Amino acid sequence: MVKIAWGRWAFWSSVIMGSGYGLMVGLTPSDEDLYNKLSPDLKRRVDKNRQEREKAEMALKGNSQRAV
């Protein structure tokens, strides 16, 4: 029967997972960073889509409040 070093296995597993999470958090740009890097044309399109989505959400919220 092979004896497994569970403590060492758990330690190195934690190190690997923690490193991966740290890299992900450190290297993933925020939404604001991505928006700031967009060209002016794409920024206008994003702003237009946001406004349309907000209008649709407000319409849905207004309809759901009337139904209650």
ChimeraX attribute file (.defattr): number of C-alpha atoms within 10 A of each C-alpha:
attribute: neighborCount
match mode: 1-to-1
recipient: residues
	/A:1	3
	/A:2	4
	/A:3	5
	/A:4	8
	/A:5	8
	/A:6	9
	/A:7	9
	/A:8	10
	/A:9	11
	/A:10	10
	/A:11	10
	/A:12	12
	/A:13	12
	/A:14	12
	/A:15	12
	/A:16	11
	/A:17	11
	/A:18	12
	/A:19	12
	/A:20	12
	/A:21	12
	/A:22	11
	/A:23	11
	/A:24	11
	/A:25	11
	/A:26	9
	/A:27	9
	/A:28	10
	/A:29	11
	/A:30	10
	/A:31	8
	/A:32	8
	/A:33	10
	/A:34	10
	/A:35	14
	/A:36	11
	/A:37	10
	/A:38	12
	/A:39	9
	/A:40	11
	/A:41	8
	/A:42	12
	/A:43	14
	/A:44	12
	/A:45	11
	/A:46	14
	/A:47	11
	/A:48	12
	/A:49	12
	/A:50	12
	/A:51	12
	/A:52	12
	/A:53	12
	/A:54	12
	/A:55	12
	/A:56	12
	/A:57	12
	/A:58	12
	/A:59	11
	/A:60	11
	/A:61	12
	/A:62	11
	/A:63	11
	/A:64	10
	/A:65	8
	/A:66	7
	/A:67	7
	/A:68	5
